[in-house]
């Protein structure tokens, strides 16, 4: 896993970030490692300059192409759920988007493989990974519904977009003992955790959420 090197990166005030972490605690986030990473990861770097002043609000924000940067609570919650059974070595992320969730994961797991269907978003995310010196991230322009089979199996999969049904390819790429954290549904969506046990897949429904849909194919 990597840690963010903040030398030379202009951060908002410590008080602003501490307020964000306090809100996350009040919303039930308990994993101190996750809270620490949320505190130090510069969320404003993942937004256009016009939106950067809203970076530390606990709200989803637009990043273009009808996509959003998830609210900090959801990023923290999904990360905490992924790590609930212990550390993860090989993690697949579906939907790189701005790269913010990617950067959070990269500081908490050994290796992140992240796929994004919209190339323009991926092209923006790459320099952000370099700027933060996150060297344990590989990005790919690809159809997220197909996963990334030749880098699997994964002991963790996290999806930042919601399919109506979980793609079989993602379940097939989940290693024994692995955890898949994914929003599922159409108009009504719920965050689910799927664990691969010796007896099969065990699903827990966590809470109602609202994500962009997981679409097949790719876009430039």
N, C-alpha and C positions, 0 to 999 in steps of 0.2 A: 504494500500500500504506500501511497505517497502523501506528503503533507504540502499544503499551500505555502509557498514562499511569498510573503507579502511585502518584501523589500521593494520600495519604489512604486507600490500600488496605493493610490489614494483611497483610503477607507473613510466611510462616514464615521461619525463620532462613536466612541466606545459606548456612550450612554444609549444611543439609538440601537445598537446591536444587543446590548444587555436587555433593553425593553422587549426586543423581539424574542430573545431566549426566555424571558420571564413569561411572555404570552404563551410560548410553546409549553412551558411547564404547567401553566394554568389549564391548558387544553389536554393535559395528560401525558405529554412526552416525558419519559423517565430515563431513557438511556443517556448517560452523561457523555459518552463519546459522541453520540449523535448531536447533542446540544452543543458540545464544544466545537464541532465542525460547522454547525449552522452559525455559530457565533463568529467564526473567523473567515468563512467563505464569502468573498465580496460579491453579493448578489447583483449589485449595480453594474458589474462588468458584463452581465448577460442580457442587458436591456439596451435599446437605443437611447441615445443621450436624452431625448425628450421625455423618456419615461423613467430615467435613472433616479429622479428625486423620490419616486414612489417605491423604490426597491425593497425597503425594509418594512413596508406595510404587509399585513398578513392577508394578502389577496392575490388572486391570479391576475396576470398582466399580459397584454397582447405582445407577441413577438413577430407578427406578420404571418402571411400565408394561412390565415385562419387558425393559427396555432397559439397556444398560450404558455407562459411560464407559470407552473403550478404554484399555488400559495405555499408559503414556507411550512405551514402545519402539515399539508399533505406530503410534501417532500420528506419531512422529518418522520411522519407516521409510517410511510411506506418503507423508509430506510430502517426504522426501528423494527418493523415487522419482519423484514428480510433477515435481520441479524438476531432475531429473538432466540434462535436455537444455538447461537454461537457464531464465531467468525466464518466468513465465506471467502473462498480462495478465487473462484472462477465465476464471474457474474456477467450475465447478459442483460443489457438494457434495451428495451424496445421503445424507440422514439427519443433520439438524442435531443431534439428541439434546440433550445438555446445552449445546452450543455451544462446547465446549473445542477440538475440532479446527477449528471455524470460526474461532475467535479466533487460533489458531496460523497458519492459512492467510492470514488477513487481514493479518498483519504481514509476509508474504512475497510476496504477489501484488497486482496492481493492484485487482482487483474480485472479490468472492466472492458468488455466488448460491447460497443453500442452501435445500433443500426438506426438509420433515419431515412425515410422515403423521399424527403424533400432536399435536394442537393444544395439549394441556396442556404438553407438553415445549417446544414453540415459544414459548408464552407465558412460560415461565421463561427461555428463552434470550434473548429480546429485551432485557430490562433489563440483562442481563450485557453485551451488546454496547454498550449506552449507558454503562454504568458504566466500561467500559474504553476508551470514546471511539473505538470502531472504526466509522468512518463509511463504510467501503467494503464494507459487508455489506448484502445484501438477503435477507430471509427470507420464505419462502412456505409456507403450509399446503397441501400437495399430495401427490399420488401420485408417489413417487420413481422408480418404474419408467418414468414418462413424461418424466422430465427437466424442462427448462424451455425449451421450444423458442424462444419469442419473445425470449429473452436470448442465444441461441446464434448462431453456433456457438462452442464453447468450446475454448480451446487446452489446457485441463486439466479433467478430471473425476475426482473422488475419491468413492468410495462407502464408507460406514461400515456397510453391511449387505450380506449375501451372497445374490445370486440363484443359482438352480441353473444358469441360462444367462444370459449377458449380454443385457439387453433391447436389441432393435434400435433403439429410440428413442435410447438413449444413444450407440450407435455412430454413428447418423445425425447427432447433435448435436456430434460430435467434429470439430474443424476439421482441415484438412490440417496435418500436423506436430504435431498434438495428442497428448496422453498421457492414457489412462484407467487409473487405479489402482483395482482392485476385487477383493474376495474373491469366489471363485466356488465353488459346490458345495453339497451337502446335508450329510450326516453328515461327509464328508471335504471340506475346503475348502482351496483354495490361493490365495494372493495372486497376482494377475496384473497385468501391465502391457501394455496394448494401445496400440500406436502407429499412427497413421494415416499411411501412407507413400504415395507416388505409385502403387506397385504394389498397394496394398491395406492391410489390417490385419495388423500383425505382433504376435504375442503372445509374451510371455516369462512363464514360470511362476517365481515368486520363492521362495516358501516356504509351508509348511503354516501355517494360521491357524484361528481359531475366532471367528466373528462371528454376531450375530443374523441371521435370515433377512430378505431384502428382500421385503416383502409389498406387494401392490397395494392400492389404495384408501386411504381416510383414516379417522381416528378423531378424536373430540372429545377 
